[in-house]
Amino acid sequence: MELFRRLGSYLHKYRRYGILAVACIALETVFELVIPLIMANIIDIGVVTGDRAYIFQQGVLMCLCALVSLALGVGSAHFTALCGHGLGAELRKAEYQKVQSFSFANRDRFHTESLVTRLTTDVTTIQNALLGGMRPGIRAPIMMTTSIVLSFAINARLALVFLVAAPVLGVLLFQIISRVRPLYSKMQSAVDQVNRIVQENLTAVRVVKAYVRGEYEVEKFSEVNQNLQQVSQRSFRIAVLNMPAMQLVMYATILAILWLGGGMIAGGDLQVGKLTGFLSYVLQVLNSLMMMSNVFLLLTRAMASGWRILEVMDEPPDIGEERAQDVEVERGAIRFDHVSFKYRREAREYVLRDICLDIAPGQTVGIIGGTGSAKSTLVQLIPRLYEVTEGQVLVDGRPVWEYPLAHLRDAIAMVLQKNTLFSGTIGENLRWGKADATEEELDQACAIACADEFVSRLEKGYDTQLGQGGVNVSGGQKQRLCLARAILKSPKVLILDDSTSAVDMVTEARIREGLEKALPQTTKIIIAQRITSVLHADQIVILQDGRVDDVGTHWELLERSRIYQEIYHSQQEGAGL
């Protein structure tokens, strides 16, 4: 019940449609239940006595009941659709908003493909359960209760057959549902795996083609696809037993009633019309049980999806704003005060250990180190994409948790190691940095990032459409567009995470000069693999195995740091130093 209560809370805007749907369904059911009574009276009174006027009168009444029932049925379908699709929309909206509040650590706990499935397939399952289950879920109890009462009113002795049929059917349905429920959870997990393989293949399609691994990918997909097929087959193989069980009990009940009812008619204890009406109610009772069993199956699958959605909704954000104050980043001074970090609290080893580092406002700081030395992780602590495990990161002398997240991240522009562009025009992508940027401001930002040289050659300029992820621009062009987008923010702190690796050294030098002229007061942190990228930095930080090995200028490090000397000499010939 807790699950349904929480999911039902997202119906607040559509609750009135749900109430109207329930009212229409209940009234429709009542009018349908009146029809067998009218039909019994037509046979036992009108036909037996030959009263045509009575037959016509009752026939018109039966038609009116049918028309009213039809109108109420249309109304219930309309209101149920509004309620069901509204619930689906609200669940997707709430879940998507929740995902947006996740830190990188939260995201690490959920695979991307699983989040996609939970936002689409799982929500659709719940939506379909409401759309397909509301009408039978309301009708069935009303029809079953009313039909049993009226059946006892017609003939109590004959109605005792229900006391045997209902428990037998209930036991059979319970056995089916208890076995199929865990399989539905496995089926949704299998869908996650299929989505993962598809996503990986589409994202890395160039690598797959380059290494001629198409057949391997097909085999890998076939494996997870076959797993989904097998789990689905097991689920539905059990679920379809619902109908045979229902039919077995239904036909056995009808045979028992015909046998007992025939004996009563022969003995003069029951009229034919009464038996006909009784059979109508018997069929309604058994159909009600069948509808309820189908509803239980829908709810069973919806419950599996519901818990998966609530896992996302119940995930506590690692990064909150409980201690935030109304303050702003003014200068861009950064200090790491004995900072240590690990991705999970229960992890044994720290990714960063005892980092102490001071960066003055307006300084240009380079960070270099071997692969896996946690360079990217270090800078992601500044805008609180991850939360420090020990120690403090301070900006302008204040711990980063004192700043509202929106303002802190707006004051810090990051060009991440993995560049991302979105579907839309170049202009729309650039205006992520400043929503109301004029074309002149776009020109200035692109000139600093050296993106103007290829944007100006495009026929539509800033109105050029980019494919998903910027697939129709090169890696270097993508990097320069992402850099221009960051420049438009006029940030207090600019972090470049190996964001010029795909451009040549001449272009990189022009970008560096442009940044120094255009953003002299901005604190710039540059993560790079090439020493030429950080050669002119005010200070260079060497990270080794998550620790600060040394800090100094290029010439100071070249004189005393063995690690820096090794990097320098290995790149000297290629960099032309």
KAMOWO-V666467 format. One record per residue. N is the residue number from 1. PHI is phi in whole degrees, 0 to 359 (999 if undefined). NEAR is the number of other ideal C-beta (glycine too) atoms within 8 Angstrom. D_CENTER is the distance of its C-alpha to the mean C-alpha in Angstrom with 2 decimals. Layout:
# KAMOWO-V666467
n:N phi:PHI near:NEAR d_center:D_CENTER
n:N phi:PHI near:NEAR d_center:D_CENTER
This chain:
# KAMOWO-V666467
n:1 phi:999 near:4 d_center:22.85
n:2 phi:301 near:5 d_center:20.92
n:3 phi:299 near:10 d_center:17.63
n:4 phi:292 near:8 d_center:18.76
n:5 phi:296 near:8 d_center:20.14
n:6 phi:288 near:8 d_center:17.00
n:7 phi:294 near:13 d_center:14.90
n:8 phi:294 near:7 d_center:18.02
n:9 phi:294 near:7 d_center:18.08
n:10 phi:277 near:9 d_center:15.44
n:11 phi:267 near:12 d_center:18.14
n:12 phi:307 near:6 d_center:20.53
n:13 phi:282 near:6 d_center:20.86
n:14 phi:241 near:12 d_center:21.26
n:15 phi:298 near:8 d_center:23.30
n:16 phi:297 near:6 d_center:26.50
n:17 phi:292 near:12 d_center:25.32
n:18 phi:296 near:12 d_center:24.56
n:19 phi:295 near:8 d_center:28.07
n:20 phi:297 near:10 d_center:29.70
n:21 phi:296 near:15 d_center:28.09
n:22 phi:298 near:10 d_center:29.37
n:23 phi:297 near:8 d_center:32.77
n:24 phi:297 near:13 d_center:33.08
n:25 phi:295 near:14 d_center:32.19
n:26 phi:296 near:10 d_center:34.68
n:27 phi:294 near:10 d_center:37.46
n:28 phi:300 near:13 d_center:36.89
n:29 phi:296 near:13 d_center:37.30
n:30 phi:299 near:10 d_center:40.49
n:31 phi:295 near:13 d_center:42.07
n:32 phi:293 near:10 d_center:41.31
n:33 phi:286 near:13 d_center:42.95
n:34 phi:288 near:9 d_center:46.06
n:35 phi:301 near:11 d_center:46.69
n:36 phi:299 near:12 d_center:47.95
n:37 phi:295 near:10 d_center:50.38
n:38 phi:297 near:12 d_center:51.77
n:39 phi:296 near:12 d_center:52.07
n:40 phi:296 near:13 d_center:54.01
n:41 phi:293 near:11 d_center:56.36
n:42 phi:299 near:15 d_center:56.97
n:43 phi:287 near:12 d_center:58.09
n:44 phi:285 near:11 d_center:60.02
n:45 phi:253 near:10 d_center:61.67
n:46 phi:293 near:13 d_center:61.62
n:47 phi:289 near:10 d_center:62.17
n:48 phi:297 near:8 d_center:64.56
n:49 phi:272 near:7 d_center:66.71
n:50 phi:73 near:6 d_center:66.36
n:51 phi:275 near:8 d_center:65.31
n:52 phi:293 near:7 d_center:63.78
n:53 phi:299 near:6 d_center:63.19
n:54 phi:295 near:11 d_center:61.16
n:55 phi:299 near:11 d_center:59.16
n:56 phi:295 near:8 d_center:58.47
n:57 phi:299 near:8 d_center:57.58
n:58 phi:291 near:12 d_center:55.14
n:59 phi:294 near:9 d_center:53.71
n:60 phi:297 near:8 d_center:52.98
n:61 phi:299 near:9 d_center:51.36
n:62 phi:296 near:12 d_center:49.20
n:63 phi:296 near:8 d_center:48.14
n:64 phi:297 near:8 d_center:47.28
n:65 phi:299 near:13 d_center:45.14
n:66 phi:294 near:10 d_center:43.35
n:67 phi:293 near:8 d_center:42.80
n:68 phi:297 near:10 d_center:41.50
n:69 phi:298 near:11 d_center:39.17
n:70 phi:297 near:8 d_center:37.96
n:71 phi:297 near:8 d_center:37.33
n:72 phi:294 near:13 d_center:35.44
n:73 phi:296 near:10 d_center:33.35
n:74 phi:296 near:8 d_center:32.40
n:75 phi:297 near:11 d_center:31.59
n:76 phi:296 near:14 d_center:29.41
n:77 phi:296 near:9 d_center:27.41
n:78 phi:296 near:8 d_center:26.97
n:79 phi:290 near:13 d_center:25.91
n:80 phi:295 near:14 d_center:23.60
n:81 phi:297 near:9 d_center:21.78
n:82 phi:298 near:10 d_center:21.47
n:83 phi:292 near:15 d_center:20.25
n:84 phi:294 near:13 d_center:17.72
n:85 phi:291 near:10 d_center:16.15
n:86 phi:295 near:12 d_center:16.31
n:87 phi:298 near:15 d_center:14.43
n:88 phi:300 near:12 d_center:11.57
n:89 phi:296 near:8 d_center:11.68
n:90 phi:292 near:12 d_center:11.98
n:91 phi:296 near:14 d_center:9.12
n:92 phi:298 near:11 d_center:6.68
n:93 phi:298 near:8 d_center:9.05
n:94 phi:294 near:10 d_center:9.36
n:95 phi:292 near:14 d_center:5.95
n:96 phi:294 near:9 d_center:6.01
n:97 phi:297 near:8 d_center:9.58
n:98 phi:296 near:11 d_center:9.23
n:99 phi:298 near:11 d_center:7.67
n:100 phi:295 near:6 d_center:10.59
n:101 phi:275 near:6 d_center:12.95
n:102 phi:289 near:11 d_center:12.47
n:103 phi:279 near:12 d_center:15.57
n:104 phi:299 near:9 d_center:16.01
n:105 phi:295 near:12 d_center:16.96
n:106 phi:298 near:11 d_center:13.74
n:107 phi:296 near:9 d_center:11.85
n:108 phi:295 near:7 d_center:14.56
n:109 phi:276 near:6 d_center:13.65
n:110 phi:236 near:10 d_center:10.32
n:111 phi:290 near:7 d_center:10.71
n:112 phi:302 near:8 d_center:8.89
n:113 phi:296 near:12 d_center:8.95
n:114 phi:290 near:11 d_center:7.61
n:115 phi:296 near:11 d_center:4.31
n:116 phi:298 near:10 d_center:4.63
n:117 phi:296 near:14 d_center:6.11
n:118 phi:292 near:15 d_center:4.33
n:119 phi:281 near:11 d_center:2.57
n:120 phi:245 near:9 d_center:6.14
n:121 phi:299 near:10 d_center:8.73
n:122 phi:294 near:14 d_center:8.32
n:123 phi:295 near:15 d_center:8.19
n:124 phi:297 near:9 d_center:10.94
n:125 phi:299 near:12 d_center:12.81
n:126 phi:294 near:16 d_center:13.17
n:127 phi:300 near:13 d_center:14.14
n:128 phi:293 near:11 d_center:16.62
n:129 phi:296 near:12 d_center:17.98
n:130 phi:289 near:13 d_center:18.93
n:131 phi:296 near:11 d_center:20.33
n:132 phi:272 near:9 d_center:22.23
n:133 phi:254 near:13 d_center:23.14
n:134 phi:295 near:16 d_center:24.37
n:135 phi:297 near:12 d_center:27.60
n:136 phi:293 near:12 d_center:28.75
n:137 phi:293 near:11 d_center:27.55
n:138 phi:272 near:12 d_center:29.88
n:139 phi:296 near:13 d_center:32.60
n:140 phi:301 near:13 d_center:33.08
n:141 phi:298 near:10 d_center:34.21
n:142 phi:295 near:11 d_center:36.40
n:143 phi:296 near:15 d_center:37.93
n:144 phi:294 near:13 d_center:38.50
n:145 phi:297 near:8 d_center:40.10
n:146 phi:295 near:11 d_center:42.20
n:147 phi:295 near:14 d_center:43.24
n:148 phi:295 near:12 d_center:44.37
n:149 phi:299 near:8 d_center:46.36
n:150 phi:292 near:12 d_center:47.99
n:151 phi:297 near:15 d_center:48.67
n:152 phi:294 near:9 d_center:50.54
n:153 phi:292 near:5 d_center:52.33
n:154 phi:288 near:12 d_center:53.52
n:155 phi:200 near:12 d_center:54.61
n:156 phi:294 near:6 d_center:53.68
n:157 phi:297 near:7 d_center:55.20
n:158 phi:290 near:14 d_center:53.17
n:159 phi:289 near:12 d_center:49.93
n:160 phi:297 near:8 d_center:50.31
n:161 phi:301 near:12 d_center:48.80
n:162 phi:297 near:11 d_center:45.35
n:163 phi:294 near:7 d_center:45.94
n:164 phi:264 near:8 d_center:45.98
n:165 phi:292 near:13 d_center:43.39
n:166 phi:297 near:10 d_center:40.53
n:167 phi:297 near:8 d_center:40.49
n:168 phi:298 near:9 d_center:40.74
n:169 phi:295 near:14 d_center:37.74
n:170 phi:299 near:8 d_center:35.77
n:171 phi:296 near:8 d_center:36.50
n:172 phi:298 near:10 d_center:35.50
n:173 phi:293 near:13 d_center:32.13
n:174 phi:298 near:8 d_center:31.43
n:175 phi:297 near:8 d_center:32.18
n:176 phi:293 near:15 d_center:29.83
n:177 phi:293 near:12 d_center:26.82
n:178 phi:296 near:7 d_center:27.39
n:179 phi:272 near:9 d_center:27.33
n:180 phi:273 near:13 d_center:24.38
n:181 phi:301 near:11 d_center:21.91
n:182 phi:295 near:7 d_center:21.37
n:183 phi:289 near:12 d_center:21.13
n:184 phi:295 near:13 d_center:18.03
n:185 phi:295 near:11 d_center:16.17
n:186 phi:296 near:10 d_center:17.73
n:187 phi:294 near:13 d_center:16.74
n:188 phi:293 near:14 d_center:12.95
n:189 phi:294 near:8 d_center:13.72
n:190 phi:293 near:13 d_center:15.88
n:191 phi:297 near:11 d_center:13.24
n:192 phi:305 near:12 d_center:11.40
n:193 phi:294 near:12 d_center:14.88
n:194 phi:297 near:12 d_center:15.52
n:195 phi:298 near:12 d_center:12.53
n:196 phi:297 near:13 d_center:13.81
n:197 phi:295 near:12 d_center:17.29
n:198 phi:298 near:10 d_center:16.58
n:199 phi:297 near:11 d_center:14.75
n:200 phi:299 near:8 d_center:17.63
n:201 phi:294 near:11 d_center:20.22
n:202 phi:291 near:7 d_center:19.23
n:203 phi:290 near:6 d_center:18.94
n:204 phi:254 near:8 d_center:22.24
n:205 phi:299 near:8 d_center:24.01
n:206 phi:293 near:6 d_center:27.02
n:207 phi:293 near:8 d_center:27.54
n:208 phi:300 near:11 d_center:27.35
n:209 phi:293 near:8 d_center:29.95
n:210 phi:296 near:6 d_center:32.07
n:211 phi:263 near:6 d_center:32.41
n:212 phi:50 near:5 d_center:32.76
n:213 phi:250 near:8 d_center:30.12
n:214 phi:301 near:8 d_center:28.90
n:215 phi:294 near:6 d_center:30.40
n:216 phi:297 near:7 d_center:28.93
n:217 phi:294 near:11 d_center:25.40
n:218 phi:297 near:8 d_center:26.18
n:219 phi:295 near:8 d_center:27.43
n:220 phi:294 near:9 d_center:24.40
n:221 phi:294 near:12 d_center:22.11
n:222 phi:300 near:8 d_center:24.62
n:223 phi:296 near:8 d_center:24.43
n:224 phi:288 near:13 d_center:20.72
n:225 phi:294 near:9 d_center:21.01
n:226 phi:293 near:8 d_center:24.06
n:227 phi:298 near:10 d_center:22.38
n:228 phi:298 near:13 d_center:19.72
n:229 phi:299 near:8 d_center:22.71
n:230 phi:294 near:8 d_center:24.73
n:231 phi:295 near:12 d_center:22.22
n:232 phi:296 near:10 d_center:21.54
n:233 phi:297 near:8 d_center:25.31
n:234 phi:297 near:9 d_center:26.05
n:235 phi:297 near:13 d_center:23.64
n:236 phi:283 near:8 d_center:25.07
n:237 phi:297 near:8 d_center:28.56
n:238 phi:280 near:11 d_center:28.59
n:239 phi:297 near:10 d_center:26.84
n:240 phi:289 near:8 d_center:29.43
n:241 phi:294 near:9 d_center:32.19
n:242 phi:304 near:13 d_center:31.33
n:243 phi:292 near:8 d_center:33.38
n:244 phi:302 near:8 d_center:36.46
n:245 phi:297 near:13 d_center:36.63
n:246 phi:297 near:13 d_center:36.54
n:247 phi:293 near:8 d_center:39.17
n:248 phi:301 near:8 d_center:41.37
n:249 phi:292 near:14 d_center:41.57
n:250 phi:296 near:11 d_center:41.87
n:251 phi:291 near:8 d_center:44.74
n:252 phi:296 near:9 d_center:46.48
n:253 phi:294 near:13 d_center:46.39
n:254 phi:298 near:11 d_center:47.77
n:255 phi:299 near:8 d_center:50.53
n:256 phi:297 near:10 d_center:51.45
n:257 phi:291 near:13 d_center:51.64
n:258 phi:297 near:9 d_center:53.69
n:259 phi:293 near:8 d_center:56.02
n:260 phi:290 near:11 d_center:56.50
n:261 phi:295 near:14 d_center:56.53
n:262 phi:299 near:8 d_center:59.05
n:263 phi:296 near:8 d_center:61.35
n:264 phi:293 near:13 d_center:61.10
n:265 phi:296 near:12 d_center:61.93
n:266 phi:297 near:6 d_center:64.87
n:267 phi:273 near:6 d_center:66.06
n:268 phi:79 near:5 d_center:65.73
n:269 phi:268 near:5 d_center:63.12
n:270 phi:210 near:10 d_center:60.34
n:271 phi:270 near:7 d_center:60.34
n:272 phi:297 near:8 d_center:58.61
n:273 phi:299 near:13 d_center:56.62
n:274 phi:296 near:12 d_center:55.40
n:275 phi:294 near:12 d_center:54.28
n:276 phi:297 near:11 d_center:52.48
n:277 phi:296 near:13 d_center:50.64
n:278 phi:299 near:15 d_center:49.96
n:279 phi:297 near:12 d_center:48.40
n:280 phi:299 near:10 d_center:46.14
n:281 phi:290 near:14 d_center:44.88
n:282 phi:299 near:14 d_center:44.58
n:283 phi:297 near:10 d_center:42.35
n:284 phi:293 near:13 d_center:40.23
n:285 phi:297 near:15 d_center:39.93
n:286 phi:290 near:14 d_center:38.96
n:287 phi:296 near:9 d_center:36.52
n:288 phi:297 near:14 d_center:34.99
n:289 phi:297 near:15 d_center:34.56
n:290 phi:294 near:12 d_center:33.00
n:291 phi:297 near:12 d_center:30.55
n:292 phi:295 near:13 d_center:29.69
n:293 phi:294 near:15 d_center:29.15
n:294 phi:295 near:11 d_center:26.73
n:295 phi:297 near:12 d_center:24.88
n:296 phi:298 near:10 d_center:24.80
n:297 phi:295 near:13 d_center:23.31
n:298 phi:298 near:12 d_center:20.53
n:299 phi:293 near:10 d_center:19.95
n:300 phi:298 near:12 d_center:20.11
n:301 phi:290 near:11 d_center:17.26
n:302 phi:296 near:14 d_center:15.26
n:303 phi:296 near:10 d_center:16.13
n:304 phi:299 near:14 d_center:14.78
n:305 phi:290 near:16 d_center:11.29
n:306 phi:298 near:13 d_center:11.86
n:307 phi:294 near:10 d_center:12.82
n:308 phi:294 near:13 d_center:9.80
n:309 phi:292 near:15 d_center:7.71
n:310 phi:292 near:11 d_center:10.77
n:311 phi:300 near:9 d_center:10.93
n:312 phi:290 near:13 d_center:8.22
n:313 phi:294 near:9 d_center:10.08
n:314 phi:270 near:6 d_center:13.32
n:315 phi:294 near:11 d_center:12.99
n:316 phi:286 near:4 d_center:15.92
n:317 phi:301 near:9 d_center:15.82
n:318 phi:294 near:9 d_center:18.62
n:319 phi:242 near:8 d_center:19.94
n:320 phi:241 near:4 d_center:21.12
n:321 phi:238 near:7 d_center:23.75
n:322 phi:299 near:4 d_center:25.96
n:323 phi:258 near:6 d_center:28.95
n:324 phi:291 near:9 d_center:28.48
n:325 phi:238 near:6 d_center:31.55
n:326 phi:276 near:3 d_center:32.43
n:327 phi:230 near:6 d_center:33.49
n:328 phi:229 near:6 d_center:33.02
n:329 phi:283 near:13 d_center:33.47
n:330 phi:250 near:6 d_center:36.91
n:331 phi:246 near:7 d_center:38.37
n:332 phi:97 near:16 d_center:35.80
n:333 phi:285 near:13 d_center:37.70
n:334 phi:231 near:14 d_center:35.65
n:335 phi:221 near:11 d_center:36.72
n:336 phi:259 near:13 d_center:35.34
n:337 phi:251 near:9 d_center:37.17
n:338 phi:50 near:10 d_center:37.24
n:339 phi:275 near:15 d_center:33.51
n:340 phi:233 near:13 d_center:32.07
n:341 phi:209 near:14 d_center:28.49
n:342 phi:220 near:10 d_center:26.58
n:343 phi:294 near:8 d_center:22.91
n:344 phi:234 near:6 d_center:22.99
n:345 phi:301 near:5 d_center:25.51
n:346 phi:276 near:3 d_center:26.70
n:347 phi:296 near:8 d_center:27.32
n:348 phi:282 near:2 d_center:31.05
n:349 phi:252 near:5 d_center:31.52
n:350 phi:274 near:10 d_center:30.86
n:351 phi:281 near:9 d_center:29.45
n:352 phi:239 near:13 d_center:31.55
n:353 phi:228 near:7 d_center:34.74
n:354 phi:49 near:8 d_center:36.98
n:355 phi:277 near:13 d_center:36.29
n:356 phi:238 near:9 d_center:38.85
n:357 phi:202 near:10 d_center:38.84
n:358 phi:241 near:8 d_center:40.05
n:359 phi:235 near:11 d_center:39.19
n:360 phi:282 near:8 d_center:41.31
n:361 phi:301 near:8 d_center:40.21
n:362 phi:80 near:8 d_center:40.61
n:363 phi:288 near:10 d_center:41.03
n:364 phi:251 near:9 d_center:39.72
n:365 phi:241 near:14 d_center:38.59
n:366 phi:259 near:13 d_center:37.90
n:367 phi:233 near:15 d_center:36.04
n:368 phi:230 near:15 d_center:36.86
n:369 phi:164 near:10 d_center:36.68
n:370 phi:291 near:5 d_center:35.96
n:371 phi:299 near:3 d_center:32.69
n:372 phi:85 near:4 d_center:30.69
n:373 phi:274 near:10 d_center:32.69
n:374 phi:74 near:11 d_center:29.57
n:375 phi:295 near:12 d_center:30.46
n:376 phi:294 near:11 d_center:26.93
n:377 phi:298 near:11 d_center:25.90
n:378 phi:301 near:12 d_center:28.94
n:379 phi:285 near:13 d_center:28.15
n:380 phi:287 near:11 d_center:24.49
n:381 phi:284 near:16 d_center:25.99
n:382 phi:292 near:13 d_center:27.70
n:383 phi:274 near:9 d_center:24.78
n:384 phi:62 near:13 d_center:23.15
n:385 phi:288 near:7 d_center:20.28
n:386 phi:235 near:13 d_center:21.49
n:387 phi:261 near:9 d_center:23.75
n:388 phi:296 near:11 d_center:27.21
n:389 phi:273 near:8 d_center:28.26
n:390 phi:221 near:7 d_center:31.92
n:391 phi:82 near:11 d_center:33.96
n:392 phi:217 near:9 d_center:33.00
n:393 phi:253 near:14 d_center:31.99
n:394 phi:244 near:12 d_center:33.99
n:395 phi:238 near:15 d_center:33.90
n:396 phi:55 near:9 d_center:37.16
n:397 phi:82 near:6 d_center:38.23
n:398 phi:251 near:9 d_center:35.34
n:399 phi:301 near:7 d_center:32.61
n:400 phi:299 near:14 d_center:29.33
n:401 phi:287 near:8 d_center:27.86
n:402 phi:278 near:9 d_center:30.41
n:403 phi:269 near:15 d_center:28.79
n:404 phi:301 near:8 d_center:25.97
n:405 phi:304 near:10 d_center:22.95
n:406 phi:299 near:6 d_center:22.76
n:407 phi:289 near:10 d_center:26.47
n:408 phi:303 near:14 d_center:26.62
n:409 phi:286 near:9 d_center:24.07
n:410 phi:287 near:8 d_center:25.68
n:411 phi:277 near:12 d_center:29.03
n:412 phi:241 near:14 d_center:27.92
n:413 phi:262 near:11 d_center:27.10
n:414 phi:238 near:10 d_center:25.64
n:415 phi:252 near:13 d_center:25.92
n:416 phi:288 near:10 d_center:23.86
n:417 phi:299 near:8 d_center:25.12
n:418 phi:262 near:4 d_center:22.42
n:419 phi:287 near:12 d_center:22.92
n:420 phi:229 near:8 d_center:20.13
n:421 phi:242 near:11 d_center:20.92
n:422 phi:249 near:10 d_center:18.78
n:423 phi:300 near:5 d_center:19.59
n:424 phi:137 near:7 d_center:22.40
n:425 phi:275 near:11 d_center:25.94
n:426 phi:300 near:13 d_center:27.49
n:427 phi:299 near:9 d_center:28.38
n:428 phi:296 near:9 d_center:24.87
n:429 phi:292 near:14 d_center:23.73
n:430 phi:295 near:16 d_center:26.78
n:431 phi:286 near:12 d_center:26.31
n:432 phi:299 near:8 d_center:23.22
n:433 phi:286 near:13 d_center:26.12
n:434 phi:207 near:9 d_center:27.94
n:435 phi:299 near:5 d_center:26.68
n:436 phi:256 near:5 d_center:30.28
n:437 phi:297 near:11 d_center:31.92
n:438 phi:279 near:6 d_center:34.95
n:439 phi:295 near:6 d_center:35.89
n:440 phi:295 near:6 d_center:38.57
n:441 phi:292 near:10 d_center:36.12
n:442 phi:297 near:15 d_center:34.00
n:443 phi:299 near:9 d_center:37.28
n:444 phi:295 near:9 d_center:38.16
n:445 phi:295 near:16 d_center:34.87
n:446 phi:292 near:14 d_center:35.00
n:447 phi:294 near:10 d_center:38.65
n:448 phi:295 near:13 d_center:37.96
n:449 phi:275 near:13 d_center:35.22
n:450 phi:60 near:13 d_center:37.53
n:451 phi:267 near:14 d_center:34.98
n:452 phi:293 near:9 d_center:37.53
n:453 phi:293 near:7 d_center:39.52
n:454 phi:256 near:10 d_center:36.99
n:455 phi:295 near:12 d_center:35.31
n:456 phi:294 near:7 d_center:38.81
n:457 phi:276 near:5 d_center:39.45
n:458 phi:285 near:9 d_center:36.52
n:459 phi:302 near:4 d_center:37.76
n:460 phi:259 near:8 d_center:35.20
n:461 phi:58 near:9 d_center:34.89
n:462 phi:290 near:11 d_center:31.97
n:463 phi:270 near:8 d_center:30.93
n:464 phi:293 near:11 d_center:30.31
n:465 phi:282 near:7 d_center:26.96
n:466 phi:259 near:14 d_center:24.91
n:467 phi:289 near:8 d_center:22.87
n:468 phi:301 near:6 d_center:19.31
n:469 phi:76 near:7 d_center:19.71
n:470 phi:70 near:13 d_center:23.37
n:471 phi:290 near:7 d_center:24.47
n:472 phi:262 near:5 d_center:27.69
n:473 phi:232 near:10 d_center:29.07
n:474 phi:285 near:6 d_center:30.53
n:475 phi:298 near:7 d_center:29.36
n:476 phi:293 near:10 d_center:32.08
n:477 phi:294 near:10 d_center:31.35
n:478 phi:298 near:13 d_center:27.66
n:479 phi:299 near:15 d_center:28.80
n:480 phi:290 near:15 d_center:31.27
n:481 phi:293 near:16 d_center:28.89
n:482 phi:295 near:14 d_center:26.49
n:483 phi:292 near:16 d_center:29.62
n:484 phi:298 near:16 d_center:30.80
n:485 phi:299 near:13 d_center:27.53
n:486 phi:290 near:13 d_center:28.04
n:487 phi:297 near:16 d_center:31.71
n:488 phi:299 near:14 d_center:31.01
n:489 phi:287 near:10 d_center:29.62
n:490 phi:47 near:7 d_center:33.15
n:491 phi:283 near:13 d_center:31.71
n:492 phi:281 near:10 d_center:33.77
n:493 phi:228 near:16 d_center:32.33
n:494 phi:242 near:15 d_center:31.40
n:495 phi:248 near:13 d_center:29.85
n:496 phi:247 near:13 d_center:30.20
n:497 phi:265 near:12 d_center:28.59
n:498 phi:51 near:10 d_center:30.63
n:499 phi:266 near:12 d_center:29.81
n:500 phi:236 near:13 d_center:33.14
n:501 phi:292 near:9 d_center:33.33
n:502 phi:262 near:8 d_center:33.18
n:503 phi:250 near:11 d_center:36.02
n:504 phi:286 near:6 d_center:39.70
n:505 phi:292 near:9 d_center:41.72
n:506 phi:294 near:6 d_center:43.64
n:507 phi:296 near:11 d_center:40.55
n:508 phi:298 near:12 d_center:39.15
n:509 phi:295 near:9 d_center:42.43
n:510 phi:295 near:9 d_center:42.29
n:511 phi:296 near:15 d_center:38.78
n:512 phi:297 near:10 d_center:40.01
n:513 phi:296 near:8 d_center:43.06
n:514 phi:296 near:12 d_center:41.07
n:515 phi:294 near:13 d_center:38.79
n:516 phi:296 near:9 d_center:41.87
n:517 phi:284 near:6 d_center:43.55
n:518 phi:279 near:9 d_center:40.66
n:519 phi:233 near:11 d_center:39.02
n:520 phi:292 near:7 d_center:41.99
n:521 phi:270 near:6 d_center:40.74
n:522 phi:275 near:13 d_center:37.24
n:523 phi:285 near:15 d_center:36.64
n:524 phi:242 near:13 d_center:35.55
n:525 phi:242 near:14 d_center:34.09
n:526 phi:241 near:12 d_center:34.19
n:527 phi:266 near:14 d_center:32.83
n:528 phi:211 near:14 d_center:34.66
n:529 phi:263 near:6 d_center:36.03
n:530 phi:267 near:10 d_center:39.11
n:531 phi:297 near:13 d_center:41.80
n:532 phi:301 near:11 d_center:42.71
n:533 phi:286 near:12 d_center:39.43
n:534 phi:238 near:14 d_center:40.49
n:535 phi:304 near:8 d_center:44.27
n:536 phi:260 near:6 d_center:45.05
n:537 phi:292 near:12 d_center:42.68
n:538 phi:294 near:7 d_center:44.35
n:539 phi:209 near:11 d_center:43.23
n:540 phi:239 near:15 d_center:41.47
n:541 phi:255 near:12 d_center:39.54
n:542 phi:256 near:14 d_center:39.64
n:543 phi:259 near:15 d_center:36.93
n:544 phi:219 near:10 d_center:37.76
n:545 phi:54 near:5 d_center:35.70
n:546 phi:79 near:10 d_center:33.81
n:547 phi:236 near:10 d_center:37.08
n:548 phi:280 near:10 d_center:39.03
n:549 phi:277 near:9 d_center:41.93
n:550 phi:194 near:11 d_center:43.79
n:551 phi:222 near:8 d_center:43.64
n:552 phi:175 near:9 d_center:46.11
n:553 phi:279 near:9 d_center:47.04
n:554 phi:303 near:11 d_center:47.33
n:555 phi:288 near:6 d_center:51.05
n:556 phi:295 near:8 d_center:50.81
n:557 phi:291 near:13 d_center:48.22
n:558 phi:295 near:9 d_center:50.13
n:559 phi:276 near:6 d_center:53.13
n:560 phi:240 near:6 d_center:51.76
n:561 phi:260 near:12 d_center:48.37
n:562 phi:295 near:5 d_center:48.56
n:563 phi:298 near:11 d_center:44.85
n:564 phi:295 near:13 d_center:45.13
n:565 phi:299 near:9 d_center:48.32
n:566 phi:296 near:8 d_center:46.74
n:567 phi:296 near:10 d_center:43.86
n:568 phi:298 near:11 d_center:46.37
n:569 phi:291 near:7 d_center:48.82
n:570 phi:290 near:6 d_center:46.25
n:571 phi:257 near:12 d_center:45.05
n:572 phi:302 near:8 d_center:48.44
n:573 phi:293 near:5 d_center:49.58
n:574 phi:291 near:5 d_center:46.37
n:575 phi:276 near:10 d_center:45.81
n:576 phi:72 near:5 d_center:49.46
n:577 phi:277 near:8 d_center:50.11
